[in-house]
Amino acid sequence: MARVLQTPTFKRAVKRLRERQKQELDSAVRAIAANPTIGESKLGDLAGVRVYKFAMGRQRILLSHEFFEEDGIVKLLALGGHENFYRDLNS
């Protein structure tokens, strides 16, 4: 299982979640830690970034992460709905 680190952007997004939503996020993070190559690999400006999609309640949530294989580290970058997700991630 990979070591998981969080960016400040990710931490801010998590603070806004309700308890039930945090439980659903925890299971998604566990899935990523168990298999860091899970999710869709991005190209271009976001090369090296993977986006894992999961359901939080009835909403589709995107969780972006990077995997540093040589160190065994997964870095959680951002969390949110699809609207403006990639634009915000790119900036």
C-alpha positions in Angstrom: 0.0 0.0 0.0 1.3 3.4 -1.0 2.0 6.3 1.4 -0.6 9.1 1.0 0.1 12.8 1.1 -2.4 15.7 0.7 -1.9 19.1 -0.9 -3.4 22.2 0.9 -6.0 22.4 -1.9 -7.2 18.9 -1.2 -7.3 19.5 2.6 -9.5 22.6 2.1 -11.9 20.7 0.0 -12.1 17.9 2.6 -12.9 20.4 5.4 -16.1 21.4 3.6 -17.5 17.8 3.6 -20.1 16.3 5.9 -19.2 13.2 8.0 -21.0 10.8 5.6 -19.2 12.3 2.6 -15.8 12.0 4.4 -16.6 8.2 4.9 -17.2 7.8 1.2 -14.0 9.8 0.4 -12.0 7.6 2.8 -13.1 4.5 0.9 -12.0 6.1 -2.4 -8.6 7.1 -0.9 -8.1 3.5 0.3 -8.8 2.3 -3.2 -6.2 4.7 -4.6 -3.7 3.7 -1.9 -4.2 0.0 -2.7 -3.9 0.6 -6.5 -2.2 3.9 -7.3 -2.6 3.4 -11.0 -6.4 3.5 -10.7 -8.2 6.2 -12.6 -7.9 7.9 -15.9 -4.4 9.1 -16.8 -4.3 12.7 -18.2 -2.2 14.1 -21.0 -0.8 17.4 -22.0 -0.5 20.0 -19.2 -1.8 17.5 -16.7 0.6 14.7 -17.7 1.3 12.4 -14.8 -2.0 13.2 -13.1 -4.6 10.6 -12.7 -8.3 11.2 -12.0 -10.4 8.7 -10.1 -14.2 9.1 -10.3 -16.5 7.9 -7.6 -20.0 8.6 -6.3 -20.6 10.7 -3.2 -24.3 10.4 -2.5 -25.9 11.0 -5.9 -23.1 13.3 -7.2 -20.1 12.2 -9.3 -16.9 13.3 -7.7 -13.4 13.6 -9.2 -10.3 13.0 -7.2 -7.0 13.8 -8.8 -3.7 12.3 -7.7 -0.1 11.7 -8.7 1.8 8.5 -8.1 5.5 8.6 -7.5 6.5 5.0 -8.0 10.1 5.2 -6.9 9.1 6.6 -3.5 5.8 4.7 -3.2 3.9 7.9 -2.6 0.5 9.0 -3.7 -0.1 12.7 -3.6 -3.8 13.8 -3.5 -4.2 17.0 -5.5 -7.8 18.1 -5.8 -11.4 17.0 -5.1 -14.6 18.2 -6.6 -17.4 18.0 -9.1 -16.8 18.1 -12.8 -17.6 21.8 -13.3 -14.3 23.7 -13.6 -12.4 20.8 -12.1 -9.8 20.5 -14.8 -9.4 24.3 -15.2 -8.8 24.7 -11.5 -6.4 21.8 -11.4 -4.4 23.2 -14.3 -3.9 26.6 -12.6 
